[in-house]
Amino acid sequence: MGGGGFMLDAVKTMKANRTLLKKRNSKKSSFGPQQTLTRKIKTFKRSTPEDVEKVRKAMQAYNAQLRRGAYLALVIMIVLFVLLWSAWLYF
């Protein structure tokens, strides 16, 4: 029956992973110091309505620019398709 070597390798890998997990759960690990679960909460600056409006207008301008680019690409693709289709039908 084949596959014995593959199964032996899988068993060895599982044992090695289990030993690594036991090491990681200890206070001092070979992977570096353990991160504590408590983290500092950062305080963020409050936005003013003027800042929000400025960001909104910038986002609208950026989206309009993307939309124009997409429309331009669509028109170019349609024109190329029509030109290539007509050339194919001609020949």
Residue pairs with C-beta under 8 A, 6 or more apart in sequence:
23 29
23 30
24 31
27 34
